[in-house]
Amino acid sequence: MSSLTLSVSEEIKREMEKFPEINWSAVAREAIKQKIAMLEKMNKLLAESELTEKETLAFGKKVTKKAAKKY
């Protein structure tokens, strides 16, 4: 198995230390697995898309503006 060094702020480290029973390496591994799965799904969806990158960015900006207005 490979090793990965992860840096966190002192504040996060103090919060983590409140839960010594938690295997933080396992938590990080699971979060990484979930992120990879989400990225793979996104890649699959994007591979089937006919939108250009420029069109996608423009659409994203419109969605962000509408969401900001709503909330």
C-alpha positions as CSV (number, residue, x, y, z in Angstrom):
1,M,0.0,0.0,0.0
2,S,1.2,3.5,-0.8
3,S,1.5,6.3,1.8
4,L,0.1,9.8,1.5
5,T,0.9,12.7,3.8
6,L,-2.0,15.0,4.5
7,S,-1.6,18.5,6.0
8,V,-4.5,20.0,8.0
9,S,-4.7,23.2,10.0
10,E,-4.0,23.3,13.7
11,E,-7.7,24.0,14.3
12,I,-8.7,20.9,12.4
13,K,-6.1,18.8,14.2
14,R,-7.4,20.0,17.6
15,E,-11.0,19.0,16.5
16,M,-9.7,15.6,15.3
17,E,-8.0,15.0,18.7
18,K,-11.4,15.3,20.4
19,F,-12.2,11.9,18.8
20,P,-9.2,9.7,19.3
21,E,-11.3,6.6,18.7
22,I,-11.7,7.6,15.0
23,N,-9.3,6.1,12.4
24,W,-8.7,9.4,10.5
25,S,-6.7,7.6,7.8
26,A,-9.7,5.4,7.1
27,V,-11.9,8.5,7.0
28,A,-9.6,10.2,4.5
29,R,-9.4,7.0,2.3
30,E,-13.2,6.8,2.2
31,A,-13.5,10.5,1.3
32,I,-10.9,10.0,-1.5
33,K,-12.8,6.9,-2.8
34,Q,-16.1,8.9,-2.9
35,K,-14.5,11.8,-4.7
36,I,-13.0,9.5,-7.3
37,A,-16.3,7.8,-7.8
38,M,-18.0,11.2,-8.3
39,L,-15.3,12.4,-10.7
40,E,-15.7,9.2,-12.7
41,K,-19.5,9.8,-13.0
42,M,-18.9,13.4,-14.1
43,N,-16.4,12.3,-16.7
44,K,-18.9,9.7,-18.0
45,L,-21.6,12.3,-18.2
46,L,-19.3,14.9,-19.8
47,A,-18.1,12.4,-22.4
48,E,-21.6,12.1,-23.7
49,S,-22.2,15.9,-23.7
50,E,-22.3,17.9,-26.9
51,L,-21.8,21.2,-25.1
52,T,-18.5,23.0,-25.6
53,E,-16.4,24.0,-22.5
54,K,-17.3,27.7,-23.2
55,E,-21.1,26.8,-23.3
56,T,-20.8,24.8,-20.1
57,L,-19.0,27.6,-18.3
58,A,-21.6,30.2,-19.5
59,F,-24.4,27.8,-18.3
60,G,-22.7,27.4,-14.9
61,K,-22.5,31.1,-14.4
62,K,-26.3,31.5,-15.2
63,V,-27.1,28.8,-12.7
64,T,-24.9,30.3,-10.0
65,K,-26.5,33.8,-10.5
66,K,-30.0,32.3,-10.3
67,A,-29.1,30.3,-7.2
68,A,-27.5,33.3,-5.5
69,K,-30.7,35.4,-6.3
70,K,-32.9,32.7,-4.9
71,Y,-31.0,32.2,-1.7
